[in-house]
Amino acid sequence: MKEYVASQTPSDLAGSGWYEILQAPESAQVLDNDISADWIIVGGGFTGLSAARQLDQLVAGTKIAVVDAQRIGWGAAGRNSGFMIDLPHDLQSADYGADAQKDITQIKLNRAAIAFAAQTVKEYQLQKWWDPAGKINGATDGAGMAALESYASHLSNLNEAHSFLSAEAMQQVTGTDYYAGGLHTPGCVQIQPAAYIRGLAAGLRNSKRNEIQIYENSPVIKIQPGTGPVIETADGRIQGGKIILTVNGHLASFGFYQKQLMHLFTFASMTRPLSATEQKKLGGQPCWGITPAHPMGTTVRKTAEGRIVVRNTFTFNPNMKTTDMQVHKLGVRHDKSFYNRFPMLSGVKMDYRWGGHLCLSRNSVPVFGELEKNLFVSCCQNGLGVAHGTLGGMLIARLAAERPCDMVNIMLESEEPSRLPPDPFLTIGAKARLWWSQSRAGKDL
């Protein structure tokens, strides 16, 4: 029987601020014996849990097992900026846009994912962590404003709603005069990602249609697909009917799509809660979210709890790991970005810093489909795991359950991820491209 052995398993460092500000979870249920299940989902992030929820809706009276290497919400699902974006947002482009017809299709898919998540929020009563306020692309200089104009023109061609904000309007929203202007788009949803994903897991555990077990701190070390497929951890194994891999970049750890997936990290810092005096000094609205006009600039969010999150800097980490030293070093950049924007908050320090793993393909396409008999995959979310991960989970569950739809067919028609150049050209090229792109971000960084 053919088997795939993991060369490494996820090992993210200290929890993200999104995770740490939540109440500590109950003890993890670890896979420590041999069991059977009708469905085995490897990976408990946005993709894996969305797949479990879609299966819960499509089938009844079955056993669904979700297995994650870490705690739910500890990995990439809790390390992003929390934007569930409906519009084009290609991190490898100059202004997020792509081919018009491709963007129209992607918008349709993204909005289906948002609708799916909104239904989840309603059913599992997660409204506290869900804010359908849209988002703002913020520009800090003339180059940024030109990028916004270009993006707005693209949105107009797509008949998508958007509105410009002047520098004064941006200050009324954010409290800072750092921004030259902004572009508001209403369809994005801002979430507390770790809270949403943990709430989704809790709701699934209480399913009345199927028996759903979620195993945490249980890294999968071996996969044996085929008839009666099996996954193994260090202390247990599950034999089942079908396996769904939702491990994003760690797909390569099992030997799939090697030399086709790029492994990047991005980094964020979160302040302590602002005091009432500091909130008054800052001004602006209680909560808001800004993505930069330049894709390599700084994303900033102010939460309802009065914390400010800054996220910037991408690094090429082909080993799929970061270090405490790297997180600390880039945290210094976060402090500079923060104080440049908010000089009136000079006494405010960061409570949390973290890095998170992104998986991209060279041609910005996902990995989706049936790899071989009873082994399905939805991975490589190209830095948009909140929306694309939700979408991929929904649709891979439909494919595995033999409940196809037009959206599944669209995903199946996607190109294969392009092959990457061999090393050392890949490493040299990736680092040079990141340096060049981030240097062009200017004040946006």
Summary of the structure (lengths in Angstrom):
residues: 445
radius of gyration: 21.1
end to end distance: 50.8
largest distance: 65.7
contacts: 1621
relative contact order: 0.20
helix: 36%
strand: 25%
